[in-house]
């Protein structure tokens, strides 16, 4: 009986804890005239700032792109975001898909120009590598902290389960009917927690699927944007 109670209570606790946008080519940016140069003291090696902004500032400082062109690019991106939000609000799935594709294409075209520029700049290349390493270290530390927290919760759940089981055993010796009610209550809690965990897992799987689809779309858009940039160069 003690083992059965343990299983029920541990289950109850553990389950609860558990098309390319042509915009960039039409913003007054002559890709054939972009120059590659290294600007000293540009702050490009700082990984505390959004890297896109760092690269664009570097391009403006080096003369590779004008601030007006950068502002126009940002204005168009803001407009595409607004269009996407309006499409979502309308509930028109076709409009949402088109707006999202346009935004993905715009971002990909923007990325292709920045990536091409980064390749020719040693300081930006180093900053990009440093940023990537920092993100990797952060993810590793986060996973480690999460595993530690999960182990702590599991130990706490096991301890609570033992305490609860001993209490039910003591009650059972004096009042079997009350003990049976306690066990039934724990079973209901375990079932409820299991259902909640199942719903949570289903939502997580759906999110993962959407993320994978977005990643594939972004990868395809970047490849197409890079090819378009090469053909224009």
Secondary structure, DSSP 8 states (H G I E B T S, - for coil): -HHHHHHHHHHHHHHHH-----GGGGSS--GGG------TT--TT-SSS-HHHHHHHHHHHHTSS-HHHHHHHHHHHHHHHHHHHHHHHHT-HHHHHHHHHHHHHHHHHHHHHHHHHHHT-HHHHHHHHHHHHHHHHHHHHHHHHHHHHHHHHHHHHHHHHHHHHHHHHHHHHH-HHHHHHHHHHHHHHHHHHHHHHHHHHHHHHHHHHHHHHHHHHHHHHHHHHHHHHHHH-
